[in-house]
Amino acid sequence: MLEGKATVEDTDMPAKMQLQATSAASRALDRFDVLDCRSIAAHIKKEFDAIHGPGWQCVVGCSFGCYFTHSKGSFIYFKLESLRFLVFKGAADEQPRPC
């Protein structure tokens, strides 16, 4: 188990939720091959959906770029072993759409 070895790089999550995210990642790495990023991400997403309700997204990999809108208090970006993890709950863009 790799718990406690994650390095949080950016977040607006409460501390308890941060621990849940890094613990879920650690459990996923124990269960799946480190190269199976898709299964690792799916495991974390499903765990967060079960605990915190639907709408969670997870990206796992060595190198990736992204642009997204998230719900306040639901974002974390951290590294664990050789992988980077991005977990967030999506949010609708608040800008009105033209008719």
Backbone as numpy.savetxt, mean C-alpha at the origin, in Angstrom:
# Nx Ny Nz CAx CAy CAz Cx Cy Cz
9.78 -13.70 9.54 8.93 -12.52 9.54 9.83 -11.28 9.54
9.51 -10.32 8.68 10.33 -9.14 8.50 9.77 -7.91 9.22
8.80 -8.07 10.09 8.16 -6.94 10.76 9.20 -6.05 11.42
8.97 -4.74 11.35 9.86 -3.78 11.97 11.02 -3.37 11.11
11.20 -4.01 9.96 12.33 -3.70 9.10 11.96 -2.79 7.92
10.71 -2.38 7.85 10.28 -1.49 6.77 10.74 -0.07 7.07
11.04 0.67 6.00 11.38 2.08 6.12 10.29 2.89 5.44
9.54 3.65 6.23 8.47 4.49 5.69 9.10 5.74 5.10
8.81 5.99 3.82 9.38 7.14 3.14 8.43 8.33 3.12
7.11 8.05 3.06 6.11 9.13 3.08 4.77 8.52 3.49
3.98 9.26 4.26 2.69 8.74 4.69 1.84 9.86 5.28
0.55 9.65 5.28 -0.36 10.47 6.07 -1.30 9.57 6.88
-0.95 8.27 6.96 -1.73 7.29 7.71 -1.47 7.43 9.21
-2.48 7.09 10.02 -2.25 6.97 11.45 -1.22 5.85 11.72
-0.52 5.94 12.84 0.55 4.99 13.16 0.07 3.54 13.16
-1.13 3.28 13.69 -1.64 1.91 13.74 -1.84 1.35 12.34
-2.34 2.17 11.43 -2.57 1.73 10.06 -1.24 1.52 9.32
-0.24 2.36 9.64 1.09 2.17 9.05 1.64 0.80 9.44
1.48 0.45 10.70 1.96 -0.86 11.16 1.21 -1.99 10.46
-0.10 -1.81 10.25 -0.87 -2.82 9.52 -0.34 -2.99 8.10
0.00 -1.88 7.45 0.51 -1.93 6.07 1.85 -2.64 6.00
2.77 -2.27 6.87 4.09 -2.90 6.83 4.02 -4.36 7.26
3.14 -4.68 8.20 2.96 -6.07 8.63 2.35 -6.91 7.51
1.37 -6.35 6.80 0.76 -7.06 5.67 1.80 -7.34 4.59
2.67 -6.37 4.35 3.74 -6.55 3.35 4.70 -7.65 3.80
5.04 -7.65 5.07 5.94 -8.67 5.60 5.33 -10.06 5.45
4.05 -10.20 5.78 3.38 -11.49 5.63 3.32 -11.92 4.17
3.08 -10.96 3.27 3.03 -11.28 1.84 4.39 -11.76 1.34
5.47 -11.13 1.82 6.80 -11.56 1.41 7.15 -12.94 1.96
6.59 -13.28 3.12 6.79 -14.63 3.65 6.05 -15.67 2.82
4.95 -15.26 2.23 4.06 -16.18 1.50 4.42 -16.32 0.02
4.85 -15.23 -0.62 5.09 -15.23 -2.07 6.55 -14.96 -2.39
6.96 -15.39 -3.56 8.29 -15.10 -4.06 8.45 -13.59 -4.23
9.62 -13.06 -3.92 9.86 -11.63 -3.99 9.66 -11.07 -5.42
9.77 -11.93 -6.42 9.57 -11.50 -7.80 8.09 -11.48 -8.21
7.23 -12.04 -7.39 5.80 -12.11 -7.69 5.08 -10.87 -7.12
5.43 -9.71 -7.65 4.90 -8.45 -7.14 3.37 -8.36 -7.24
2.81 -8.94 -8.27 1.36 -8.89 -8.45 0.63 -9.61 -7.31
1.10 -10.79 -6.94 0.48 -11.54 -5.84 0.70 -10.85 -4.50
1.87 -10.26 -4.31 2.16 -9.52 -3.08 1.19 -8.34 -2.95
1.04 -7.58 -4.03 0.13 -6.42 -4.02 -1.32 -6.86 -3.79
-1.74 -7.93 -4.43 -3.11 -8.42 -4.27 -3.37 -8.84 -2.82
-2.39 -9.49 -2.21 -2.53 -9.92 -0.81 -2.74 -8.71 0.11
-1.93 -7.69 -0.06 -2.03 -6.48 0.78 -3.35 -5.77 0.54
-3.74 -5.63 -0.73 -5.00 -4.96 -1.07 -6.19 -5.67 -0.44
-6.22 -7.00 -0.58 -7.34 -7.78 -0.02 -7.39 -7.66 1.50
-6.24 -7.65 2.13 -6.20 -7.51 3.59 -6.74 -6.14 4.02
-6.33 -5.09 3.33 -6.81 -3.75 3.66 -8.30 -3.59 3.34
-8.76 -4.17 2.24 -10.20 -4.14 1.93 -11.00 -4.82 3.04
-10.50 -5.94 3.56 -11.21 -6.68 4.61 -11.24 -5.90 5.92
-10.15 -5.23 6.25 -10.05 -4.52 7.53 -10.70 -3.13 7.47
-10.46 -2.40 6.38 -10.83 -0.99 6.31 -11.90 -0.67 5.27
-12.51 -1.70 4.68 -13.53 -1.47 3.66 -12.93 -1.41 2.27
-13.78 -1.52 1.24 -13.30 -1.59 -0.14 -12.72 -0.26 -0.65
-11.96 -0.38 -1.73 -11.43 0.80 -2.40 -9.94 1.00 -2.27
-9.25 0.05 -1.64 -7.80 0.18 -1.46 -7.06 -0.24 -2.72
-5.92 0.40 -2.93 -5.05 0.10 -4.07 -3.66 -0.18 -3.52
-2.92 -1.04 -4.21 -1.56 -1.36 -3.80 -0.68 -1.55 -5.03
0.49 -0.92 -4.99 1.48 -1.06 -6.06 2.76 -1.56 -5.39
3.37 -2.58 -5.98 4.60 -3.15 -5.43 5.59 -3.34 -6.57
6.84 -2.96 -6.35 7.86 -3.17 -7.36 9.18 -2.55 -6.95
10.16 -2.69 -7.83 11.48 -2.11 -7.58 11.56 -0.67 -8.04
10.80 -0.36 -9.09 10.83 0.98 -9.66 9.51 1.23 -10.37
8.83 2.29 -9.99 7.58 2.64 -10.65 7.29 4.12 -10.42
6.50 4.67 -11.30 6.02 6.04 -11.15 4.50 6.00 -11.08
3.93 7.00 -10.47 2.48 7.02 -10.37 1.99 8.43 -10.10
0.71 8.62 -10.34 0.03 9.88 -10.07 -1.39 9.51 -9.68
-1.84 9.90 -8.49 -3.14 9.46 -8.02 -3.72 10.45 -7.01
-4.98 10.31 -6.75 -5.68 11.06 -5.71 -6.09 10.05 -4.65
-5.82 10.38 -3.38 -6.15 9.45 -2.31 -6.99 10.12 -1.23
-7.70 9.31 -0.48 -8.46 9.80 0.65 -7.50 10.22 1.76
-7.82 11.29 2.44 -6.97 11.80 3.52 -6.78 10.71 4.58
-5.53 10.55 5.02 -5.21 9.58 6.05 -5.10 8.15 5.57
-4.93 7.96 4.26 -4.93 6.59 3.72 -3.74 6.28 2.81
-2.67 7.02 2.92 -1.55 6.86 2.00 -0.28 6.47 2.75
0.44 5.49 2.20 1.77 5.14 2.72 2.65 4.67 1.56
3.91 5.09 1.61 4.92 4.64 0.66 6.12 4.20 1.49
6.51 2.93 1.36 7.61 2.42 2.17 8.42 1.39 1.39
9.60 1.09 1.92 10.42 0.04 1.33 10.63 -1.07 2.35
10.72 -2.27 1.82 10.94 -3.47 2.63 11.72 -4.43 1.75
12.86 -4.87 2.24 13.79 -5.64 1.44 14.13 -4.84 0.18
14.04 -5.46 -0.99 14.41 -4.76 -2.24 13.21 -4.11 -2.91
12.03 -4.18 -2.30 10.80 -3.69 -2.93 10.29 -2.39 -2.32
9.55 -1.66 -3.14 8.84 -0.45 -2.71 7.35 -0.78 -2.70
6.64 -0.20 -1.76 5.21 -0.45 -1.57 4.47 0.87 -1.51
3.40 0.95 -2.25 2.50 2.10 -2.22 1.11 1.56 -1.93
0.51 2.02 -0.84 -0.83 1.59 -0.45 -1.65 2.84 -0.21
-2.84 2.90 -0.80 -3.70 4.06 -0.61 -5.14 3.70 -0.91
-6.03 4.50 -0.38 -7.45 4.35 -0.69 -7.79 5.45 -1.69
-8.34 5.06 -2.83 -8.64 6.00 -3.89 -9.71 7.01 -3.48
-9.67 8.16 -4.11 -10.67 9.21 -3.87 -11.05 9.83 -5.20
-12.28 10.24 -5.32 -12.76 10.91 -6.54 -12.16 12.31 -6.59
-11.84 12.74 -7.78 -11.38 14.11 -7.99 -12.51 15.05 -7.66
-12.26 16.06 -6.85 -13.30 16.97 -6.39 -13.65 18.06 -7.40
-12.93 18.16 -8.50 -13.21 19.18 -9.48 -14.47 18.84 -10.27
-15.37 19.81 -10.45 -16.59 19.55 -11.22 -16.28 19.30 -12.69
-17.06 18.43 -13.29 -16.91 18.13 -14.71 -17.81 19.04 -15.53
-17.33 19.48 -16.69 -18.20 20.31 -17.54 -19.36 19.48 -18.11
-20.48 20.11 -18.32 -21.65 19.42 -18.86 -21.54 19.18 -20.34
